[in-house]
Amino acid sequence: MEQKRLIEEAEKYLMNTYRRYPVVLRKGSGVKVFGIDGKEYLDFVGGIAVNILGHCPRKVVIAVQKQVQRLIHVSNLYHIEPQIKLAKLLVENSFADRVFFCNSGAEANEGAIKLARKFAKEFLSPDRYEIITCHGSFHGRTYGALTATAQEKFHNGFGPLLPGFKYVPFNDIESLRKAIDKNTCAVMIEPIQGEGGVRIPDEEYLKEVRRLCDDNGVLLILDEVQTGMGRTGRLFCYEHYGIRPDIMTLAKGLGSGIPIGAILATESVSKAFTPGSHASTFGGNPVACAAAIATMETLLEDDFILDNVRRMGSYFLERLHGLKKDFPDIILSVRGKGLLVGMELLRDCTDIVQECIKRGLLINCTAGNVLRFTPPLTVEKKHIDMCIDILEEVIAELK
Ligand SMILES: *Cc1c(COP(=O)(O)O)cnc(C)c1O
């Protein structure tokens, strides 16, 4: 069988970094994705919050097709229209005044750390270099972003890490207050911890973090790599909390799956970067920017999408709460904002994920015991009902 042979070759030729499911996916459309054996899956992983408009959204496909015919790449030694247009779209629809483009979430966070340190050194005090992050966070796998990620399981075997980081418990303002001192340069935080298990802080927490940063002359970096681009029902998650960061990072959903990341910052912070400070060969590549423009325009043109995220998000939570009522000895809690949804179990979730795949549903397990759902923002009620039906069957069989 073709699938079996391919999986054997994957195991032979690829580095063994992913615990992949024994499925080879070939094509997708909307919320559906298809294996090479023809099996159909309902995709509630969506590339982990990447495929925000579903698989192969028409507008993005056409924008990319047009762009690859015109220009695939030029150096950042020159201007290109798509990069300028995308920067303008992001600035006009966020707190930010300026944008730097890169290729991934980790790369965006690396750049944000560099920007914060350089800003502090030049405009605050040379002693301010320390970045405070939260336990359970996830900021990426490169050394700076990995050090910022305050989870030992990701650090093991890779030391020594980058100096100048300090960790505090998430959603605990008093610990943060105690941790900030004359060496603190920035607080870097996810508005909702995604990889950490869809952990949503108290309503007031981020406001208090912002206030603490202001009182102490410390920058606030929001990592919206997962929560940005409409995922939580607003274009950016910080909008829910009535605050504005100094620096924000984006990636995942920004290009609907074409790799692109971005650092957004205020004018005064952006001043720390001058020609030669920072760079990325592929950053802001025309094809990636064309995909991101099409994605942004779809989100902005269509009030329907953000509204759909809010409506489908609350419907999904309501249905999951129903499941929790039926299975109180398996499900501990259900939480979410928009279509970033988690269900914490009283057990490991890998077997549930595997059973769901067999029944044609892709879901993700994070932090060991949290089922994470990140369907496309265009998901419909009937898809959520299908997802709940499969979950219910699978969980009922566990008993
Ligand atoms: C996925 C993620 C990253 C890392 O992004 P990559 O593109 O994999 O480097 C960083 N921060 C958050 C919040 C993420 O969810």
The ligand as an SDF file (V2000), in Angstrom:
LIG
                    3D

 15 15  0  0  0  0  0  0  0  0999 V2000
    3.4090   28.2010   17.6060 C   0  0  0  0  0  0  0  0  0  0  0  0
    3.8410   29.3040   18.5120 C   0  0  0  0  0  0  0  0  0  0  0  0
    5.1220   29.8550   18.4420 C   0  0  0  0  0  0  0  0  0  0  0  0
    6.1950   29.2920   17.5350 C   0  0  0  0  0  0  0  0  0  0  0  0
    5.9000   29.4750   16.2090 O   0  0  0  0  0  0  0  0  0  0  0  0
    6.7950   28.7190   15.0830 P   0  0  0  0  0  0  0  0  0  0  0  0
    6.2680   29.2770   13.8120 O   0  0  0  0  0  0  0  0  0  0  0  0
    6.5650   27.2540   15.2600 O   0  0  0  0  0  0  0  0  0  0  0  0
    8.2080   29.0850   15.3440 O   0  0  0  0  0  0  0  0  0  0  0  0
    5.4230   30.9210   19.2640 C   0  0  0  0  0  0  0  0  0  0  0  0
    4.5150   31.4200   20.1260 N   0  0  0  0  0  0  0  0  0  0  0  0
    3.2800   30.9190   20.2240 C   0  0  0  0  0  0  0  0  0  0  0  0
    2.3150   31.5370   21.1730 C   0  0  0  0  0  0  0  0  0  0  0  0
    2.8910   29.8340   19.4380 C   0  0  0  0  0  0  0  0  0  0  0  0
    1.6710   29.3130   19.5610 O   0  0  0  0  0  0  0  0  0  0  0  0
  1  2  1  0
  2  3  1  0
  2 14  2  0
  3  4  1  0
  3 10  2  0
  4  5  1  0
  5  6  1  0
  6  7  2  0
  6  8  1  0
  6  9  1  0
 10 11  1  0
 11 12  2  0
 12 13  1  0
 12 14  1  0
 14 15  1  0
M  END
$$$$
